[in-house]
Every structure is written in structure tokens, then in C-alpha cells.
């Protein structure tokens, strides 16, 4: 992934659209004719549209990877190891020894209110935390398996319960990540191919005795706003459907991500929103609600030695870029085994919050771009069909009657040329400095903005066009 401050040629995986704001902009929309594979029709029923509404409004959430692997912090027996939450499998560690980590997992500094308030200060509207990752250890009070934080650690508290209560207190939604197919602690589940030699797996047994009972518990105990599944190895379409139906019955309005099943997203009524790849946004506008999840440094789980934190410019770019393509940004934080979110994470989150305080109206509840050609297009390179990113130095989001231009690289001559708009631009102003003069030149084939000499924001300044 590129980390440049000027995100000009970003190489991403692609999918495409139908118009975001077609109803708003009618004829003006050019997206339908703009290449790329289609993500299909998206026709939610009124009830389905209503339950996803908060998610589209939110645009920005906090992802959290926290578990026994956080205790490793990137080391095993004093030696640096790769993988974070994947370390157990990548190193093929003896499962009995990994389980011992629970005896020392005691996050005495954990304070749910602090975490939630940090997310809130970043301008995030929801949180998704690992209730169980692939290692199989439940971070909640589970009746279905004693391998959980309440029964197997000296901590004995239920952080998911505490986070749910804190989210309710501070007005955030809580989503729960659950690894439903992969569980390296269980011989019957998918994923552990080193600890149980010669054992004949029985995936149905794992699903019926641990995975599905735990998902039921999550629904009943915490009423999550989202069930966030990942890596659906061995999950059949029938099982995905069974899980989704159960969750919807137990938690009216719950959202389910498309990773509940491998391959092409199932879509409604099974899944509410799509995901692009880990740390990889869709190339283009995507008409189905979707989410980009990404790391703040190079890891999902806390690693003491990973100090490669992304600059705020890159993080804000991902948020703006996702919103301009009709998507959300779920930005990950890896707390320590003591329950602390360290300063390199926290300071960047607070900076994002400061930007959103000024520019939030161009993110929250916004539709994606009115154009689409600022992202680039598919072309043939060396005989292969390839997405060729456009060198656009701006991104566009929309509200009824408003077009927001997020200027990433301030033009040296102050002139910003945009594609044509059919509706007349009646006013243009900068969100950061509303009194600064922005002149509008509009013709049949383009809109040219004459901006002040200096960018009001060093990372992204937003121009609001009123139509
Ligand atoms: O939870 C995070 C990952 O553990 C999970 N998805 C995100 C949200 C994930 N599960 N499987 N995969 C991702 C695909 C496998 C990626 C891997 Fe790797 C590449 C495993 C080892 C190398 C990513 C980088 C995970 C560890 C290092």
C-alpha cells in the first residue's frame, strides 16, 4: 500500500456502481456509463434501508483487535515473531503453550469509557471489536466454551459487556467481530492443521457446539449493532444463511457483513454491507453499502516493535476516499494486554477528530461522488485489463443540493478544474475559512474554482459548492 502524502496513483482492487445520488442529481450523474465490473443491483426493502441508515450516516468507525495474542505483543519466548493475531498459526506454536497465555492475561488498566471516548474524540460513530479471533479465545463471558476471558484469566471481567455499556452511555454503536469458521483451538474447526495430526475434522460439530452457540450468546447478551464475520473457510451457503437468520431473529436491525461467506457477496437479505480487502479500498464507486477496514500501523493486534504508524494524511485520505465511493472506514487500533491504547494510536485519532470537527459535514451522511472519473478507469496494459488510477488531486462527496470537493494537493496557481456539472453552482466556500473568496467559473464542459493562495488545511481542505 502506498503511504505517500500525495496519494496520486493508488492501486486498489476494483468494483463499481450505480449512481449514489442519482435521485438527487438526475441527469447530471455520469457514473452509469463509467466502466468497471458492476456490484449488481442494490434494492433494499424499506426495512432494510432503515436498518443500514445509521451505518451510512456514520462513515467512520474504530476496529479493535484484542485477545491473548496482544499478550505476545509480537514476541514468543523473548524472540520477535511476525503475525500478531496470526502468530499462533504462522509460527505453528504448540496450542497447549499458547493457551497458557490466558493465565497471565490481566488487563487491569482496561477502562471501557476511555476507549469509547477516544473513539468519540476521533469522530468515530461505531466500534467493532474482536469477540473471538481465529485463535478461538472468547473475549466475552461464554457459556458455550470455558476458553474465555471470564473463566480462564485472572481478570475475570467481561470487556464486551463493559464496552457495550460504555457505547450506550456515549452514543456509539458496538459491533462484534467473530471468527465463525476458523478456530485454531478446536480440532473440528477450520484452520489448525498442525496441532491435531491424523484427526478427522467434523466442521458441523464445531458449528453446532461452539460457533453457533457463541454467536447466539453474543446476540442475546450484547445485542450488537453489527456481527462482523471474517474468513469463512468451510462455511456453506446454508450455514451462512442459518447464522444470519438466527442473528436477525435475536437482534432486530442487526447488520451483517459480507464476509460471512466466501466468494461473491450474498447481499440482502443475508448480508447488509460489503467489504473491500483488508487495507484495500474498492477502486471505484460501489453502490452497495461497504466498508474499508485498515490498520493504523502495519498490524491488527498490538506488537511492541511495530512503530510504523501511518501519517494522519494517509488515514484521512482513506476516510475521504472511502466516503467518496459510498463507503465507510473502519480504522484499527491494537490495545496492549494491559488494556491501554498507546499514544501513537491515540494522537493520530485525536488529529482526525480535529479535522472532522471542521469538515464533518462533508463526511457524515454524505453520498459519494457525482462524477466517478476522478478515480480512473479500466484499460489494457500489456494485453491485460487493469485499473489505471487517475491523477486526481481531489475527492468528491455529496449532500442534497451540495457538492463537497476535498482538495488533497492545493493547486499552485489556485485554479482547480473539475468535470462539468449540469446544475448551476450558486456559491462556493471553504469549510475551514468560510469567509475566504472562492470564485466560480462554470461552462458546459467544466467548472473552474479560483482558490485562495494557501490551503487552509495542510492535508485536505474542503470546498462546499451549493447548487
Ligand atoms: O483480523 C484481521 C486479520 O487477522 C484477518 N482479517 C483482518 C481484519 C485475516 N484473516 N485472514 N486473513 C486476514 C488473510 C490472511 C492474511 C495473512 Fe497475514 C497474511 C496471514 C499471514 C500473512 C495479515 C498479515 C495477517 C497476518 C499478517
Boltz pocket constraint, residues with backbone or C-beta under 6 A from the ligand:
constraints:
  - pocket:
      binder: B
      contacts: [[A, 83], [A, 84], [A, 85], [A, 86], [A, 90], [A, 230], [A, 231], [A, 278], [A, 293], [A, 300]]
      max_distance: 6.0
